[in-house]
Amino acid sequence: MRKNRGIFLASALLLAVSSGTIGQGMSVFAAKESAVKQMEERKGETHGGVISFGNGNASITIKGKEGQSLVGKNFYVYQLFFAENAKGGESINYTFHPKYEEAVKTVVAKGLTESGKPTTAENVTEYMAVDYIQSLNSYKVEGATTPQELEGSYSQFRYFVETLRDELETRKIVGDEVSVTNTQADNSIRIEGLEYGYYLVDEVTRVQGTHAAGSLCMVSTANPATEIQVKSDYPTVIKKIDEDDQNEHIKDPDGWNDIGDYEIGQTVPFKYESNIPNMNGYKTYYYAWHDQMDQALTFQKESVKVEITNDEGKKYTLKDGEFEIQMPSTQGETFAVIVTDIKQIVDREFPNFNEKNENVYGQKVLLRYDAVLNDKAANDTGRPGFENDVRLEFSNNPDSNGGGSTGYTPWDTVVCFTYRLDLVKVNDHDQTLAGAKFRLYSDENCENEVYVKDEQNGYHVINRDVLGGTDHTGGTKPKEAVEMITDSRGELSIIGLDQGTYYLKETKAPDGYRLLKDPIVLKVMPTYTDKRDEYVKGQGATNETLQKLEVTAHIKSFYDGSELEEDQQLETDAENGNANLTVVNRVGSKLPVTGTPAMAALLLTGCGCMLISIVLVKKKGTKKK
């Protein structure tokens, strides 16, 4: 069993030859001398989808697969042989490129030995190498002008290409490197300035351990430009998170993108979008998603659902036993969803075989699952957010029979956030007030309470998703739900808020103070990047993703016989994901006392006079008796 290495996606062999001479009067020997002088690999980026590596007349155009942009991909270009045509185009002479000569000889010698013609690398000549390579072709080619049919995806020629490519990497030999920063309008790039010859074009990406089929192409001086197409035979994976709040920058109507925000306790939906590659040539095909999520997210195993669909709308949902969930995965991630042999399922449910017993692939795979934002989120409101990563592991060697040799896609990452409110209760003389009680609601009528529980660092939101409800409605009130109360410093914190509108109702004012007339209307408004489908791991810690946080408060109160209504723009900190709210209770006036000090003196005087008069009257009456 041959173990595949590396990071290759697609490869192609190209033969570019001239009729007698190469280029503008340059002989094959001059071309060889020129190439030898350029033993050091050349590097460059595309400009307008084009890159030039010299003054040669040959060019290679690489076209991307439909729906898969070439932007971001890298290619190695190896000139394995120099080529010279006979004047009539009836024959071609090949000469090793010295940079790749030993690698080619080694692979050819191994192949000849395995086929019953033992030899050593040092004994391999150009003719032996060319004859051996041609012997692997399913379609025999004679002459420079003979059309060349494409090789099958699992031909002996393909395996030769893979083996040669492995040998080049083992020897740490790289070709001229092309970095695709942009493409032509048809999603292609053109490599210009090449000498005529025999080329290996290899796609190099971050994908680990992949391989692809090679194809043999011929061009002549009458047709010095050749075209190859990247036909990736590996799957891809894209991860999305569902944002339940409307946003003009979310293209998907259902809210699927790379960024979201949630309450603590809320269900967070995730999905993977993958594809079925060309699995012809494989007996079985291993397919496994590896997920690594932040500790603030709790995976819901029972929520996993895997569906396969085709372009005609047929859908198949995998049954129990057709996939396995590992928690944690054997590779240390949070979990893995494994389909041991997805080829068997696709071939059974989506049969479309030709006379060569080759099926048609390209079906879409959708995996959905839920997680819950747990209490650990209270420790990291705001940036950097809570990331969730996925990569896909897949078979990459038909010879391995679905096991032992696998490749990996790059990690794809999404992120979510949560927020907090820090409240202080004071009077209008800046004295903090303990003992004020509050409840939080999600609706204007204050019927759907946002439950909270008392924790060491504040009151944590309990979203109703974990109570058997839906977001802010339904479910059973939890035993740990409490009414919020300001502490001895007049403070309380509400942790784990989503974006949107909340209603904070004062249910009991501090002793001696008037209760707020109406709930405080809070609006939590984060601003994220406009590029919501282009999240890069680690950007949650910067202002590139969560750019700013705005929170407003609408407050009504009643004082001195009239209503006071005001809107406040709260002080916020996107880094910590918090907003500061100060709730003021005005000091009430004491009830007035009737009369004045002067009147009191008069009253005392009057009372004294009355007492004297009464005494005198009584004395008079006594004397008369």
LUMKE-659799 format. One line per field, with one value per residue (C-alpha): residue in three letters; x, y, z. Coordinates in pm, 1 decimal. Example, Ala and Ser with C-alpha at 12.3 -4.5 7.8 and 13.67 -1.06 7.14 Angstrom:
! residues 2
res <- (ala,ser)
x <- (1230.0,1367.0)
y <- (-450.0,-106.0)
z <- (780.0,714.0)
//
This chain:
! residues 625
res <- (met,arg,lys,asn,arg,gly,ile,phe,leu,ala,ser,ala,leu,leu,leu,ala,val,ser,ser,gly,thr,ile,gly,gln,gly,met,ser,val,phe,ala,ala,lys,glu,ser,ala,val,lys,gln,met,glu,glu,arg,lys,gly,glu,thr,his,gly,gly,val,ile,ser,phe,gly,asn,gly,asn,ala,ser,ile,thr,ile,lys,gly,lys,glu,gly,gln,ser,leu,val,gly,lys,asn,phe,tyr,val,tyr,gln,leu,phe,phe,ala,glu,asn,ala,lys,gly,gly,glu,ser,ile,asn,tyr,thr,phe,his,pro,lys,tyr,glu,glu,ala,val,lys,thr,val,val,ala,lys,gly,leu,thr,glu,ser,gly,lys,pro,thr,thr,ala,glu,asn,val,thr,glu,tyr,met,ala,val,asp,tyr,ile,gln,ser,leu,asn,ser,tyr,lys,val,glu,gly,ala,thr,thr,pro,gln,glu,leu,glu,gly,ser,tyr,ser,gln,phe,arg,tyr,phe,val,glu,thr,leu,arg,asp,glu,leu,glu,thr,arg,lys,ile,val,gly,asp,glu,val,ser,val,thr,asn,thr,gln,ala,asp,asn,ser,ile,arg,ile,glu,gly,leu,glu,tyr,gly,tyr,tyr,leu,val,asp,glu,val,thr,arg,val,gln,gly,thr,his,ala,ala,gly,ser,leu,cys,met,val,ser,thr,ala,asn,pro,ala,thr,glu,ile,gln,val,lys,ser,asp,tyr,pro,thr,val,ile,lys,lys,ile,asp,glu,asp,asp,gln,asn,glu,his,ile,lys,asp,pro,asp,gly,trp,asn,asp,ile,gly,asp,tyr,glu,ile,gly,gln,thr,val,pro,phe,lys,tyr,glu,ser,asn,ile,pro,asn,met,asn,gly,tyr,lys,thr,tyr,tyr,tyr,ala,trp,his,asp,gln,met,asp,gln,ala,leu,thr,phe,gln,lys,glu,ser,val,lys,val,glu,ile,thr,asn,asp,glu,gly,lys,lys,tyr,thr,leu,lys,asp,gly,glu,phe,glu,ile,gln,met,pro,ser,thr,gln,gly,glu,thr,phe,ala,val,ile,val,thr,asp,ile,lys,gln,ile,val,asp,arg,glu,phe,pro,asn,phe,asn,glu,lys,asn,glu,asn,val,tyr,gly,gln,lys,val,leu,leu,arg,tyr,asp,ala,val,leu,asn,asp,lys,ala,ala,asn,asp,thr,gly,arg,pro,gly,phe,glu,asn,asp,val,arg,leu,glu,phe,ser,asn,asn,pro,asp,ser,asn,gly,gly,gly,ser,thr,gly,tyr,thr,pro,trp,asp,thr,val,val,cys,phe,thr,tyr,arg,leu,asp,leu,val,lys,val,asn,asp,his,asp,gln,thr,leu,ala,gly,ala,lys,phe,arg,leu,tyr,ser,asp,glu,asn,cys,glu,asn,glu,val,tyr,val,lys,asp,glu,gln,asn,gly,tyr,his,val,ile,asn,arg,asp,val,leu,gly,gly,thr,asp,his,thr,gly,gly,thr,lys,pro,lys,glu,ala,val,glu,met,ile,thr,asp,ser,arg,gly,glu,leu,ser,ile,ile,gly,leu,asp,gln,gly,thr,tyr,tyr,leu,lys,glu,thr,lys,ala,pro,asp,gly,tyr,arg,leu,leu,lys,asp,pro,ile,val,leu,lys,val,met,pro,thr,tyr,thr,asp,lys,arg,asp,glu,tyr,val,lys,gly,gln,gly,ala,thr,asn,glu,thr,leu,gln,lys,leu,glu,val,thr,ala,his,ile,lys,ser,phe,tyr,asp,gly,ser,glu,leu,glu,glu,asp,gln,gln,leu,glu,thr,asp,ala,glu,asn,gly,asn,ala,asn,leu,thr,val,val,asn,arg,val,gly,ser,lys,leu,pro,val,thr,gly,thr,pro,ala,met,ala,ala,leu,leu,leu,thr,gly,cys,gly,cys,met,leu,ile,ser,ile,val,leu,val,lys,lys,lys,gly,thr,lys,lys,lys)
x <- (0.0,139.9,94.4,16.5,179.2,148.5,-76.9,-159.7,-501.6,-474.8,-207.4,-167.7,101.8,148.7,352.9,437.1,650.9,768.2,813.8,1186.8,1284.3,1181.8,1061.7,1199.2,1501.6,1604.9,1710.3,1617.1,1971.9,1959.4,1630.3,1786.3,2085.1,1852.5,1643.4,1945.9,2054.4,1722.1,1764.3,1635.4,1259.6,1074.2,782.7,517.4,156.4,-102.5,-187.2,-518.1,-508.7,-174.8,185.2,501.0,805.5,1032.9,1056.3,934.7,642.3,445.6,166.7,-49.1,-401.7,-551.8,-930.5,-1103.4,-1381.4,-1729.1,-1821.8,-1463.8,-1258.0,-886.5,-818.3,-603.1,-461.5,-95.2,53.5,394.1,510.3,782.5,948.2,1044.2,1171.3,1286.8,1124.3,1226.4,1002.1,1100.3,1045.2,738.7,598.2,613.2,842.9,953.6,1290.8,1305.0,1588.9,1582.2,1568.4,1867.7,1674.9,1420.9,1625.6,1710.4,1353.0,1215.0,1478.7,1406.5,1031.2,1073.2,1328.3,1090.9,805.7,1009.3,1134.9,780.9,668.3,933.9,1206.7,1451.9,1681.2,1844.1,1791.7,2138.2,2064.9,1742.5,1773.4,1539.6,1410.9,1343.6,1160.4,947.2,867.6,768.1,542.2,381.0,321.6,102.7,-124.4,-461.8,-448.8,-132.3,8.2,246.4,374.6,370.4,44.4,-164.6,-459.6,-432.2,-734.6,-755.6,-658.9,-906.6,-923.6,-771.4,-540.5,-186.9,-72.4,-239.5,-57.3,271.1,201.1,128.3,441.1,657.6,505.9,574.1,934.4,981.1,850.9,1067.0,1368.4,1240.9,1234.1,979.1,890.2,816.2,542.2,232.0,16.9,-332.0,-434.7,-681.8,-817.5,-937.6,-1307.7,-1366.3,-1207.2,-878.6,-514.6,-252.3,114.1,318.4,681.9,737.5,977.0,830.2,854.8,695.7,544.1,394.2,150.1,63.1,-190.4,-60.1,-298.4,-338.8,-527.7,-321.3,-257.0,-454.6,-399.2,-563.8,-571.6,-318.9,-387.3,-159.9,-190.1,-1.2,48.9,259.9,393.8,66.9,-106.9,146.9,-111.1,-258.7,-544.2,-594.7,-879.9,-858.6,-1093.0,-1051.8,-1114.7,-1130.4,-1422.3,-1453.2,-1629.9,-1782.3,-1911.9,-2196.5,-2367.1,-2727.7,-2795.9,-3158.9,-3149.6,-3207.5,-2903.6,-2865.2,-2514.3,-2630.3,-2690.7,-2865.9,-3238.4,-3231.6,-2945.1,-2661.8,-2324.6,-1997.6,-2094.3,-2371.9,-2467.2,-2678.5,-2803.3,-2656.9,-2868.4,-2976.1,-2952.0,-2689.6,-2751.1,-2451.2,-2417.7,-2146.9,-2176.5,-1966.2,-1953.5,-1903.4,-1583.5,-1512.8,-1492.7,-1448.7,-1150.2,-1222.5,-1372.7,-1471.7,-1448.8,-1390.4,-1563.5,-1538.9,-1598.6,-1377.7,-1516.3,-1335.4,-1554.0,-1496.2,-1568.2,-1849.1,-2041.4,-2201.3,-2250.6,-2598.3,-2526.9,-2890.2,-2927.8,-2689.9,-2854.8,-2675.0,-2837.2,-2714.5,-2883.5,-2830.4,-2908.0,-3241.0,-3369.2,-3344.3,-3257.9,-3140.4,-3108.0,-2852.6,-2996.6,-2864.4,-2573.8,-2469.4,-2269.8,-2094.2,-2044.1,-1725.3,-1716.0,-1446.8,-1290.1,-979.5,-780.9,-864.3,-1135.0,-1472.8,-1642.4,-1626.3,-1904.6,-1777.0,-1916.5,-1694.5,-1800.5,-1997.0,-1934.3,-2150.8,-2436.3,-2408.6,-2379.5,-2691.3,-2906.5,-2782.1,-2693.0,-2600.0,-2340.4,-2194.7,-2068.7,-1734.6,-1919.0,-1835.5,-2090.8,-2163.9,-2068.3,-2085.0,-2374.8,-2401.6,-2370.6,-2536.2,-2469.4,-2665.9,-2630.2,-2694.3,-2486.0,-2587.8,-2409.0,-2329.4,-2236.4,-1866.3,-1959.3,-2010.4,-1633.1,-1569.8,-1842.6,-1753.7,-1426.5,-1277.7,-1603.3,-1646.7,-1505.2,-1609.6,-1382.8,-1432.0,-1219.0,-1304.4,-1101.4,-1136.8,-987.8,-715.5,-567.9,-769.1,-507.3,-573.3,-927.4,-1076.1,-847.7,-508.9,-448.4,-654.6,-633.1,-769.6,-931.4,-825.8,-1004.1,-1310.4,-1415.7,-1725.4,-1769.9,-2043.7,-2065.4,-2267.3,-2297.4,-2360.0,-2525.5,-2368.8,-2624.7,-2580.6,-2872.1,-2826.6,-3030.0,-2992.2,-2730.8,-2500.2,-2576.5,-2582.8,-2900.1,-2913.2,-3222.2,-3376.2,-3534.6,-3563.2,-3692.3,-3600.9,-3848.0,-3830.0,-4163.8,-4319.6,-4607.8,-4359.4,-4519.1,-4217.8,-3961.7,-3597.3,-3504.7,-3175.9,-2987.0,-2759.3,-2393.8,-2072.2,-1993.6,-2349.9,-2691.2,-2666.2,-2941.1,-3131.0,-3263.2,-3589.0,-3435.0,-3294.4,-3632.8,-3826.8,-3937.5,-3840.4,-3600.6,-3805.6,-4134.7,-4263.7,-4088.9,-4088.5,-3965.3,-3638.1,-3601.9,-3286.5,-3461.8,-3446.6,-3546.4,-3245.9,-3153.4,-2887.0,-2614.2,-2469.3,-2293.3,-2615.3,-2486.3,-2597.4,-2483.2,-2688.8,-2461.9,-2532.6,-2745.6,-2820.0,-2852.2,-3204.6,-3455.4,-3505.5,-3741.1,-3593.2,-3869.4,-3811.6,-4034.7,-3936.7,-3770.2,-3536.5,-3722.3,-3838.5,-3810.1,-4067.1,-4084.8,-3997.4,-4314.7,-4237.6,-3980.9,-3650.9,-3630.0,-3280.6,-3157.9,-2834.7,-2683.0,-2346.6,-2186.4,-2003.3,-1797.5,-1990.6,-1805.1,-2004.5,-1909.6,-1533.9,-1445.7,-1083.3,-983.6,-861.7,-1031.7,-1288.1,-1019.6,-979.2,-1205.9,-1226.9,-1525.2,-1703.5,-1636.2,-1841.8,-2118.2,-2401.7,-2669.4,-2951.7,-3188.5,-3532.8,-3636.1,-3968.3,-4012.8,-4270.6,-4162.7,-4317.4,-4649.7,-4512.6,-4355.5,-3986.5,-3890.9,-3540.5,-3318.1,-2966.0,-2670.7,-2495.9,-2123.5,-2006.6,-1690.9,-1688.0,-1373.3,-1550.3,-1892.6,-2058.8,-2276.7,-2305.4,-2651.0,-2715.1,-3071.8,-3159.8,-3424.4,-3493.5,-3503.5,-3862.4,-3969.1,-4117.5,-4483.3,-4530.6,-4655.6,-4962.8,-4888.8,-4578.8,-4356.7,-4525.0,-4865.1,-4747.1,-4640.3,-4974.7,-5153.6,-4956.7,-5027.3,-5395.6,-5414.4,-5247.7,-5495.3,-5783.5,-5654.8,-5618.6,-5972.8,-6112.7,-5936.9,-6065.4,-6419.3,-6404.5,-6278.1,-6560.9,-6817.4,-6677.5,-6698.7,-7067.0,-7155.1)
y <- (0.0,334.6,618.0,951.2,1258.0,1618.3,1890.8,1838.1,1872.7,1827.0,1755.1,1731.8,1632.4,1859.2,1799.6,2113.4,2060.3,2246.4,2147.0,2123.1,2433.7,2584.2,2940.2,3208.1,3036.9,2883.7,2520.6,2257.1,2267.6,2643.1,2601.7,2339.5,2562.0,2848.0,2633.8,2492.0,2842.1,2879.0,2585.2,2796.2,2789.8,3099.1,3245.6,3495.1,3608.0,3638.3,3982.1,3991.4,3611.7,3594.7,3524.4,3502.1,3290.6,3376.1,3436.0,3100.4,3070.9,2804.8,2872.2,2665.8,2774.7,2629.9,2647.5,2611.5,2369.5,2516.0,2674.6,2656.2,2972.4,2941.0,3247.7,3154.4,2842.2,2777.0,2569.4,2411.9,2384.4,2123.8,2093.0,1725.2,1694.5,1916.6,1819.0,1843.6,1761.0,1605.4,1843.5,1656.8,1618.8,1242.0,1198.3,1365.6,1355.0,1405.5,1520.6,1510.5,1838.3,1805.2,1942.2,1659.6,1389.0,1178.8,1182.3,1068.2,794.9,663.2,635.1,478.8,225.8,124.0,84.2,-119.5,-344.9,-406.1,-493.2,-767.6,-561.1,-501.9,-202.9,72.9,447.0,515.6,286.2,459.3,660.8,919.6,655.4,404.9,669.3,789.3,436.4,335.4,639.5,577.5,214.4,335.1,532.7,388.3,572.0,512.1,824.1,840.4,1163.5,1520.2,1612.8,1315.9,1419.1,1286.4,1164.1,1226.4,947.7,794.7,900.2,580.2,467.5,339.1,667.4,848.2,639.9,713.4,1085.5,1052.3,847.2,1096.4,1380.7,1203.4,1147.4,1516.4,1614.6,1356.3,1509.2,1857.4,1960.4,2224.7,2370.4,2720.7,2847.6,3033.6,3209.2,3288.3,3628.7,3688.7,3510.5,3585.3,3636.5,3264.3,3156.9,3060.1,3158.2,3155.5,3072.9,3231.8,3239.3,2862.8,2664.5,2379.4,2053.4,1798.3,1948.6,1838.1,2092.3,2038.2,2226.3,2305.9,2407.5,2387.3,2061.5,1783.3,1446.3,1480.8,1351.8,1389.3,1240.4,1339.3,1397.5,1393.1,1674.9,1767.5,2097.8,2187.8,2510.6,2537.5,2523.7,2637.3,2702.8,2415.6,2409.7,2186.4,2186.2,2143.7,1860.2,1832.0,1480.9,1576.5,1702.8,2048.0,2172.4,2507.8,2578.4,2820.5,2953.8,3072.8,3432.6,3482.2,3862.8,4033.2,4194.6,4344.4,4200.6,3840.8,3714.5,3393.5,3453.6,3204.9,3383.1,3137.8,3311.8,3310.7,3540.2,3531.2,3644.9,3470.6,3460.6,3222.2,2908.3,2970.9,2699.7,2782.6,2609.5,2505.8,2335.4,2188.5,2207.0,1943.6,1766.1,1413.6,1391.7,1156.4,824.6,603.9,381.3,345.8,34.6,227.1,594.1,731.1,1061.9,1227.0,1574.8,1682.5,1963.9,2175.7,2419.0,2670.8,2547.4,2802.3,2587.7,2257.2,2007.7,1850.6,1500.1,1409.5,1700.0,1562.6,1507.0,1416.6,1455.5,1384.2,1556.5,1573.5,1839.3,1675.9,1735.7,1380.8,1369.7,1089.7,1120.1,890.1,644.5,527.7,296.3,472.6,728.7,736.6,1019.2,1016.8,1238.1,1345.7,1246.0,1031.8,1332.3,1547.0,1757.8,1809.9,1548.7,1375.4,1255.5,958.4,787.8,483.6,424.0,705.0,557.5,257.2,488.1,717.2,428.3,268.2,578.8,773.4,510.8,649.3,409.3,399.6,101.8,120.6,84.1,444.5,638.4,1008.5,1198.4,1558.1,1523.5,1768.8,1666.2,1872.0,1806.2,2003.8,2009.2,2232.8,2357.3,2557.5,2869.5,2775.7,2967.6,2975.1,3242.7,3481.6,3503.3,3632.9,3869.2,4077.7,3998.4,3754.9,3562.4,3186.2,3006.7,2676.3,2499.3,2206.4,2012.8,1716.4,1394.8,1179.2,888.1,993.9,673.8,422.1,159.2,191.8,52.9,332.6,308.2,411.4,691.1,1005.0,1375.1,1681.1,2001.0,2329.0,2426.6,2645.7,2868.2,3057.1,3273.2,3392.5,3662.3,3757.6,4079.2,4215.1,4510.5,4667.4,4865.0,5103.6,5245.5,5597.1,5895.4,6244.0,6321.5,6043.3,5821.8,5451.4,5264.5,4904.3,4689.9,4795.3,4496.1,4433.1,4177.6,4151.1,4087.1,4030.8,4192.2,4533.6,4396.3,4233.7,3891.1,3686.1,3712.3,3661.3,3442.2,3491.6,3308.1,3452.4,3365.8,3489.3,3738.1,3854.2,3741.0,3492.1,3479.2,3151.2,3134.2,2938.8,2703.2,2506.6,2510.5,2336.5,2661.3,2855.4,3140.2,3378.4,3190.6,2871.9,2619.0,2562.4,2831.5,2709.7,2670.7,2882.5,3181.4,3488.5,3851.1,4078.3,4311.0,4580.2,4496.5,4713.9,4924.9,4971.4,4747.1,4445.8,4287.6,4098.0,3865.4,3676.2,3913.1,3887.0,4180.1,4318.4,4488.3,4417.5,4564.9,4613.5,4661.4,4791.6,4584.5,4739.9,5071.8,5121.3,5212.9,5574.3,5607.2,5616.6,5320.3,5389.8,5448.7,5222.7,4957.7,5081.0,4997.8,4869.0,4820.7,4623.0,4697.3,4544.8,4634.3,4354.9,4348.1,4366.0,4052.0,3812.1,3507.4,3560.1,3507.3,3409.2,3231.3,3475.1,3783.3,3778.7,3921.6,4225.7,4507.0,4350.6,4135.2,4303.4,4662.3,4845.2,4803.0,5051.9,5034.8,5283.9,5320.3,5483.7,5579.3,5715.3,5848.8,6056.3,6345.2,6669.4,6583.3,6537.8,6270.3,6277.0,6082.8,6058.6,5856.1,5773.8,5655.9,5427.2,5407.1,5079.6,4876.5,4634.2,4467.7,4358.0,4348.8,4557.8,4865.7,5084.4,5194.8,5436.1,5429.3,5739.2,5765.8,6126.1,6224.7,6297.9,6618.8,6604.9,6696.0,7062.6,7170.9,7406.6,7762.6,7971.6,8033.0,8377.7,8219.3,7967.1,8247.4,8420.5,8097.2,8050.5,8407.5,8370.4,8048.4,8216.0,8503.8,8263.2,8076.5,8398.9,8508.4,8175.9,8199.7,8554.2,8457.7,8169.4,8397.8,8646.0,8376.7,8261.2,8605.2,8647.3,8337.1)
z <- (0.0,-102.8,141.9,-17.5,118.8,69.0,-35.0,-401.6,-556.5,-928.0,-1182.4,-1556.0,-1795.9,-2091.9,-2404.8,-2598.9,-2908.5,-3220.0,-3580.5,-3609.6,-3414.4,-3085.9,-3063.9,-3290.9,-3437.8,-3107.5,-3135.7,-2880.4,-2755.4,-2705.8,-2523.1,-2298.6,-2226.1,-2142.0,-1912.2,-1735.2,-1649.9,-1470.6,-1235.3,-948.5,-939.4,-1047.7,-851.8,-936.6,-909.8,-1179.2,-1313.4,-1489.8,-1479.8,-1668.1,-1561.6,-1774.0,-1692.8,-1984.0,-2356.2,-2483.8,-2719.6,-2535.8,-2289.2,-2057.8,-1971.1,-1655.0,-1620.0,-1286.3,-1220.7,-1242.8,-913.4,-779.5,-826.6,-888.3,-675.4,-377.8,-539.9,-615.1,-895.2,-951.9,-1312.0,-1385.2,-1729.4,-1717.1,-2075.6,-2359.5,-2689.1,-3054.6,-3347.9,-3674.7,-3963.6,-4074.9,-3724.9,-3752.2,-3452.4,-3130.0,-2956.7,-2578.4,-2353.1,-1971.8,-1786.5,-1551.4,-1251.4,-1260.4,-1431.5,-1124.9,-997.3,-1333.6,-1366.3,-1015.5,-1073.4,-1418.0,-1287.9,-1011.1,-1257.0,-1501.4,-1222.9,-1094.0,-1447.3,-1480.2,-1644.3,-1360.3,-1398.9,-1196.1,-1210.3,-1351.1,-1647.0,-1747.1,-2069.4,-2221.0,-2463.0,-2185.0,-1981.2,-2272.0,-2388.6,-2034.0,-1990.0,-2326.9,-2232.8,-1945.4,-2173.8,-2253.0,-2587.2,-2793.0,-2957.1,-3249.5,-3401.3,-3279.0,-3443.6,-3331.0,-3107.1,-2754.7,-2566.3,-2193.8,-1960.4,-1724.5,-1364.0,-1235.2,-1514.9,-1472.2,-1616.2,-1329.4,-1074.3,-1249.4,-1221.2,-851.3,-789.2,-976.6,-785.3,-455.4,-559.4,-640.4,-300.7,-123.2,-292.7,-196.3,-558.6,-648.9,-983.8,-1095.5,-863.1,-972.6,-711.1,-836.4,-706.7,-988.3,-1294.7,-1642.7,-1699.4,-1760.8,-1429.9,-1594.6,-1576.3,-1852.4,-1793.4,-2071.0,-2175.2,-2152.4,-2367.2,-2561.7,-2376.0,-2150.6,-1834.2,-1509.4,-1370.5,-1006.7,-798.6,-451.6,-175.5,196.4,155.5,307.5,152.4,-169.1,-520.3,-856.5,-1201.5,-1461.9,-1831.6,-2135.3,-2385.9,-2705.2,-2883.1,-3187.7,-3329.1,-3515.0,-3178.4,-2917.3,-2647.8,-2454.3,-2205.5,-1903.5,-1655.0,-1283.1,-1197.4,-827.8,-708.0,-343.2,-137.0,14.8,325.8,412.4,761.6,837.3,1148.8,1152.1,1256.6,1362.7,1338.8,1006.2,845.9,502.3,471.2,515.9,163.4,261.3,326.2,614.1,788.1,717.0,724.4,924.2,1215.4,1475.7,1826.3,2087.1,2444.5,2696.6,2682.0,2324.1,2058.3,1795.2,1458.9,1247.0,911.6,687.9,310.2,132.3,-200.9,-326.4,-534.9,-822.4,-639.1,-946.6,-887.2,-514.9,-362.2,-48.8,43.2,393.8,475.4,818.6,958.8,1250.4,1465.0,1723.5,1913.6,2189.2,2541.5,2561.9,2310.6,2409.1,2125.9,2095.2,1969.2,1904.7,1660.1,1393.0,1054.1,729.0,386.6,33.9,-261.9,-637.5,-897.0,-980.9,-631.1,-500.3,-129.8,93.0,473.1,629.9,878.3,1212.6,1151.8,829.7,1023.9,1360.2,1611.1,1817.7,2131.4,2165.3,1838.8,1835.5,1716.4,2016.7,1856.7,2020.4,1803.6,1467.6,1238.0,1038.9,731.0,687.3,327.2,166.9,-180.5,-103.9,2.5,-300.3,-546.5,-394.1,-369.7,-673.6,-937.8,-1279.0,-1414.7,-1767.3,-1966.9,-1783.0,-1450.1,-1363.3,-1161.9,-1194.1,-879.8,-764.0,-517.9,-228.5,135.9,407.7,775.9,1033.9,1410.3,1709.7,1998.2,2304.1,2422.3,2782.0,3097.8,3010.1,2758.9,3051.8,3091.6,2739.3,2625.4,2321.7,2153.8,2062.6,2036.9,2034.1,1730.8,1582.0,1329.7,1095.4,850.4,633.8,625.8,316.3,124.1,-117.1,-250.9,-451.3,-371.3,0.5,-29.9,177.1,475.3,596.7,348.2,391.0,317.0,496.2,380.9,540.0,858.8,805.3,1094.7,1210.8,1520.5,1756.5,2023.9,2330.7,2536.6,2886.8,3059.7,3368.1,3568.4,3861.5,4060.7,4206.0,4320.2,4175.6,4438.9,4313.4,4610.4,4514.6,4597.3,4708.4,4702.7,4371.4,4196.3,3821.8,3573.2,3205.1,2922.7,2547.8,2461.9,2510.4,2719.1,2956.7,2925.1,2809.5,3082.7,3000.4,3295.1,3474.2,3744.8,4008.9,3949.9,4105.1,3828.6,3766.1,3648.2,3361.0,3100.6,3071.0,2716.4,2686.3,2431.6,2725.1,2898.0,2624.3,2465.9,2156.3,2215.9,2436.5,2455.7,2610.9,2826.2,3199.5,3434.4,3585.0,3958.6,3961.2,3799.1,4023.5,4038.1,3997.0,4281.6,4310.2,4561.0,4837.7,4572.7,4377.6,4097.0,3898.6,3570.0,3311.9,3113.1,2793.5,2586.3,2216.5,1980.1,1967.3,2198.2,2568.4,2830.3,3177.4,3432.7,3782.1,4007.1,4341.9,4407.2,4700.8,5021.4,5012.1,4630.1,4352.8,4111.0,3745.2,3549.5,3251.6,3155.1,3022.3,2650.8,2565.8,2208.4,2160.9,1819.0,1720.7,1388.8,1207.3,891.0,564.7,450.2,663.6,456.3,472.5,837.3,902.0,1221.0,1484.3,1340.8,1622.4,1849.5,1624.7,1513.2,1165.9,1267.7,1561.1,1463.1,1725.7,1982.3,2033.2,2302.9,2358.0,2653.5,2646.8,3002.0,3133.8,3483.4,3679.6,3898.9,4025.9,3868.4,3516.2,3298.9,3209.4,2894.3,2752.8,2519.0,2622.9,2415.0,2659.9,2705.9,2548.7,2499.0,2204.2,2333.9,2652.9,2490.5,2761.5,2800.2,3111.4,3226.4,3512.8,3649.7,3853.4,4124.7,4224.3,4590.3,4685.4,4870.3,5219.3,5256.9,5362.2,5711.3,5724.0,5853.0,5939.8,6243.2,6297.3,6290.5,6542.8,6774.8,6734.8,6803.6,7120.0,7227.5,7152.8,7344.0,7639.6,7639.0,7621.6,7922.3,8122.1,8030.3,8139.1,8474.9,8535.2,8450.9,8690.0,8968.1,8912.2,8936.6,9266.1,9419.1,9324.0,9516.4)
//
